[in-house]
Amino acid sequence: MSEYTVKKRITALIACLLLVLAVIPCAFAEAGEAAAETEIGREESGEQQSDWETRLLLMLQEHDANPDTIGAGYYNLATGEEHYYNGDQYRVSGSMYKVPLNMLFMDWIAEGKMTLDEPIGGYRYVQLLEGTIIDSNNEYAKLLWDYAGATIETNPASTLYHRYRILIAPLMGEDPDNVDDKYYENNFFTPRQVITCLRRLYDGGEKYDRLIATMQRAEPEKYFKLRERRFNIAHKYGWYAEDPILYLNDCALCFTDDPIAIVLFTTGTENAYGVLTDFCTLMCDYAQEKHAERVELERQEAEAAALAEERDRLAAESAAAATPSDATASQTETSKAPMAVQTPNPQESWLHELTLRPVIALGLIAAGNLAAFIWFCIRHRNTGINLWYGLGAIILATAALLACFPAMSGVSFIAVHEEGAPEAVEGFFQALERGDADAADSWLAYGAESGLLTPETDAMHAAALQALRASWEHKLMGACTVEKASAWQEVQLRVLDFSKMEKDLQTETRAQLLNLSRSMKREEIFDEAGNYRSAVAGQAYDRAMVHLLEQPQAYYNTVSCRVELTLTRDGWKIVPTRNLITALSGKLG
């Protein structure tokens, strides 16, 4: 091996080592950056998850309150968002236990086992209900739990209080046979158990309405409701002092735009009253922010879906309009195309609509005439009939038959006015959007009227119609399809969708019922059976609808609608189909 070769190999080896030494630090650096990015991502995710907790801790800091002295819970009844702080720690609940206690009796009333006038300890149950919730009377509460505990037996025997705790355990989301022993030790609950109870209270429907209405009347200017005046709040506080410790608690259903269930336990907390009321305001603010974010996200998703639908429609129209390269492909594409594509084009020659049977008939007639004429000429040579003139007559007769053929084959010649159909659709929708009823109806066929712009004297219906009309926005999609005296145009329509309001309307109606209960006498609200009077329910529904229509954009929907037209003496007119009127009226669900 030559000296040159050795030097060459040594140089190559040194170059490889230098390359390795350069690459390894870079690799470690990239790995470190990736790990750092991952860690940052985790921190950001943690920040998002702890946003609720961060707000809570900042509020406690403002009050110089020790976070270890509180237990809190939050549940959004519309979206399911849920948060807890010390959520599974048992704490003294105070009088908050009177909520599940009365829910137990409301269950029995709904099952027909008793009535509101059931005598218990010398009182009617309805008196005990109001006494325990509004006045927080502990003697009344003991009458109720003794009555409830006496309805079951346990083995081994236990106190009436223990048996009552067994009965309410399912309302707290617990199995009475497997719940922590702390549950039976005293009047203890966890924040999670109280939130579970409030969720069942809210979801219980009509059977708990009377209890919720009563909770709304309790302490209207104290605890959670000390300074919060924006929303209806149904709450039950808990207060217990064991020197030197004050246990101050409250739990509530807050009827924000997305209703929430909240609870706060305080155990010797500094400035407990201030912490309690600020917690309620903080939770309501948080719920309102999340509601606004959700509405905006739904709006963006709806717009994105509408754009995607429009792109898909245009792509489908382009694919349907493309001409296949061979007959087989044409047949395949035709079988897959929508009905509008399969419809014959009126601009094509009527000869394309010929059928075999009339063609054969026409040929037989022409051949028969020709044969008869030739036979007549041969038989009557001496009559002086000119053969060429005779053939000309046959040709003219055949031409006459050809002129009559369209009627024979069912083909009609109708003047097709492609111009004017899209203009009619535009004119109709523009008239609707500017509120011109006469102009809109003038575009309808058969002298029809849409009725969508008729004034309403009723306040609720007037508000609904006003919001509906403000929501209309249209866009013509693709070309107008014309066939003889009929046409159709696809339209993308934005409209207020009342079907999207149903869930929120039910929630808001209940909130309005509870609000009415504060300013009306009990006999004005409830009938003898304890149900809401129809007039009160109707008033609450109207108020709920008007309230929701203050922000109707949350219920906008974008749909596709086929507008059908017919050709009249006055030009193209829109056929007022049921689908069109239903779409315009916002009944899309």
Stockholm file with secondary structure:
# STOCKHOLM 1.0

chainA/1-589         MSEYTVKKRITALIACLLLVLAVIPCAFAEAGEAAAETEIGREESGEQQSDWETRLLLMLQEHDANPDTIGAGYYNLATGEEHYYNGDQYRVSGSMYKVPLNMLFMDWIAEGKMTLDEPIGGYRYVQLLEGTIIDSNNEYAKLLWDYAGATIETNPASTLYHRYRILIAPLMGEDPDNVDDKYYENNFFTPRQVITCLRRLYDGGEKYDRLIATMQRAEPEKYFKLRERRFNIAHKYGWYAEDPILYLNDCALCFTDDPIAIVLFTTGTENAYGVLTDFCTLMCDYAQEKHAERVELERQEAEAAALAEERDRLAAESAAAATPSDATASQTETSKAPMAVQTPNPQESWLHELTLRPVIALGLIAAGNLAAFIWFCIRHRNTGINLWYGLGAIILATAALLACFPAMSGVSFIAVHEEGAPEAVEGFFQALERGDADAADSWLAYGAESGLLTPETDAMHAAALQALRASWEHKLMGACTVEKASAWQEVQLRVLDFSKMEKDLQTETRAQLLNLSRSMKREEIFDEAGNYRSAVAGQAYDRAMVHLLEQPQAYYNTVSCRVELTLTRDGWKIVPTRNLITALSGKLG
#=GR chainA/1-589 SS CCHHHHHHHHHHHHHHHHHHHHHHHHHHHHHHHHHHHHHHHHHHHHHHHTHHHHHHHHHHHHTTCCGGGEEEEEEETTTCCEEEESTTCCEECGGGGHHHHHHHHHHHHHTTSCCTTCEETTEEHHHHHHHHHTSCCHHHHHHHHHHHHTTCCCSSCCCHHHHHHHHHGGGGTCCTTTSCTHHHHSSEECHHHHHHHHHHHHHTGGGGHHHHHHHHHSCTTSGGGTTCCSSCEEEEEEEEEETTEEEEEEEEEECSSSCEEEEEEEESCTTHHHHHHHHHHHHHHHHHHHHHHHHHHHHHHHHHHHHHHHHHHHHHHHHHHSCCSSHHHHHHHHHHSCHHHHSCCTTSCGGGGCCHHHHHHHHHHHHHHHHHHHHHHHHTGGGCCCHHHHHHHHHHHHHHHHHHHHHHHTCCCCCCCCTTHHHHHHHHHHHHHTTCHHHHHHTBGGGCCCCTTCCCCSHHHHHHHHHHHHHCEEEEEEEEEEETTEEEEEEEEEEECGGGGHHHHHHHHHHHHHHHHHHSCHHHHBCTTSCBCHHHHHHHHHHHHHHHTTSGGGGEEEEEEEEEEEEETTEEEECCCHHHHHHHTTCCC
#=GC SS_cons         CCHHHHHHHHHHHHHHHHHHHHHHHHHHHHHHHHHHHHHHHHHHHHHHHTHHHHHHHHHHHHTTCCGGGEEEEEEETTTCCEEEESTTCCEECGGGGHHHHHHHHHHHHHTTSCCTTCEETTEEHHHHHHHHHTSCCHHHHHHHHHHHHTTCCCSSCCCHHHHHHHHHGGGGTCCTTTSCTHHHHSSEECHHHHHHHHHHHHHTGGGGHHHHHHHHHSCTTSGGGTTCCSSCEEEEEEEEEETTEEEEEEEEEECSSSCEEEEEEEESCTTHHHHHHHHHHHHHHHHHHHHHHHHHHHHHHHHHHHHHHHHHHHHHHHHHHSCCSSHHHHHHHHHHSCHHHHSCCTTSCGGGGCCHHHHHHHHHHHHHHHHHHHHHHHHTGGGCCCHHHHHHHHHHHHHHHHHHHHHHHTCCCCCCCCTTHHHHHHHHHHHHHTTCHHHHHHTBGGGCCCCTTCCCCSHHHHHHHHHHHHHCEEEEEEEEEEETTEEEEEEEEEEECGGGGHHHHHHHHHHHHHHHHHHSCHHHHBCTTSCBCHHHHHHHHHHHHHHHTTSGGGGEEEEEEEEEEEEETTEEEECCCHHHHHHHTTCCC
//
